[in-house]
Amino acid sequence: MLKGVRRLLKQHGFDAVPFETAKSLQDHDDFAQACCLVLDINLADGSGIELRHRLAEAGVSLPVIYITGNDSDATRMAAMASGCVAYLTKPFLAQSLIEPIKKAAAGLA
């Protein structure tokens, strides 16, 4: 999934920096050129929603787009409560991801 999203973003002119784990993203310290974060809700080493909260506490206030293969009302509500700009369930159409990224890049998210 990570490679596919990176390839899709590159096709649309976005230079994505993929992270294999929540820890590697949390340890990253240069978000200056990022327009948004695309987070899977179910990460190998934790919850994407919890990661978003930790990043916000650390001062990273980028718009967030969540993707998940395990949709539920509780998960969707928690994602929306965390302030995401989009919530996508796998599989999703490419445009469903590209549109909110374009809005974030334009400062509209």
C-alpha positions in Angstrom: 0.0 0.0 0.0 2.8 2.4 0.9 4.5 2.0 -2.5 1.2 2.3 -4.3 0.3 5.6 -2.6 3.8 7.0 -3.2 3.6 6.1 -6.9 0.1 7.7 -7.2 1.3 10.9 -5.5 4.3 11.1 -7.7 2.1 10.7 -10.8 0.2 13.8 -9.6 3.3 15.9 -8.9 3.6 15.3 -5.2 6.9 14.2 -3.6 5.9 11.9 -0.8 8.2 10.7 2.0 7.0 7.3 3.2 7.5 6.0 6.7 7.3 2.3 7.5 6.3 2.8 11.2 4.6 5.3 13.5 7.9 5.6 15.4 9.8 6.6 12.2 7.3 9.3 11.4 7.2 10.6 15.0 11.1 10.7 15.0 11.1 12.7 11.8 11.8 16.4 12.6 11.4 18.2 9.2 7.8 18.8 8.2 8.5 22.2 6.7 7.7 21.2 3.1 4.8 18.8 3.9 1.3 19.9 2.9 -0.4 17.1 4.8 0.0 13.7 6.4 -1.6 10.5 5.0 -1.9 8.1 7.9 -3.2 4.5 7.9 -5.3 4.1 11.0 -3.9 0.6 11.7 -0.2 0.8 11.8 2.1 -2.1 12.6 3.3 -0.3 15.7 0.2 1.6 16.8 -2.8 3.6 15.9 -2.7 6.4 13.2 -5.2 8.4 15.3 -3.0 8.2 18.4 0.0 9.1 16.3 -1.8 12.2 15.0 -2.5 13.2 18.6 1.2 12.8 19.6 2.3 14.8 16.6 -0.1 17.6 17.4 1.2 17.6 21.0 4.7 18.0 19.5 3.5 21.0 17.4 3.0 19.3 14.1 -0.3 20.7 12.9 -0.6 19.5 9.3 -3.9 18.4 7.8 -4.4 14.7 8.1 -6.0 12.2 5.7 -6.7 8.8 7.2 -7.0 5.6 5.3 -8.2 2.3 6.7 -9.2 -1.2 5.7 -11.1 -1.8 8.9 -13.9 0.8 8.9 -16.2 1.0 11.8 -18.5 3.8 13.2 -16.2 4.1 16.3 -13.1 4.4 14.2 -14.7 6.9 11.8 -15.9 9.0 14.8 -12.5 9.0 16.4 -10.9 10.0 13.2 -13.3 12.9 12.6 -12.9 14.0 16.2 -9.1 14.2 15.7 -9.7 16.8 13.0 -8.9 14.9 9.8 -9.7 16.5 6.4 -10.6 13.1 4.8 -11.3 9.5 5.9 -10.9 6.9 3.2 -11.7 3.2 3.3 -9.7 0.8 1.3 -10.0 0.3 -1.6 -10.5 3.9 -2.6 -10.5 5.7 -5.9 -7.3 7.6 -6.6 -9.2 10.9 -6.9 -10.5 10.4 -3.4 -7.0 10.8 -2.1 -5.7 13.3 -4.6 -8.5 15.9 -4.1 -7.9 16.4 -0.3 -4.2 16.5 -0.9 -4.6 19.2 -3.6 -6.8 21.2 -1.2 -4.2 20.9 1.6 -1.4 21.9 -0.8 -3.4 25.0 -1.7 -4.0 25.8 1.9 -7.7 25.1 1.7 -7.8 22.2 4.2 
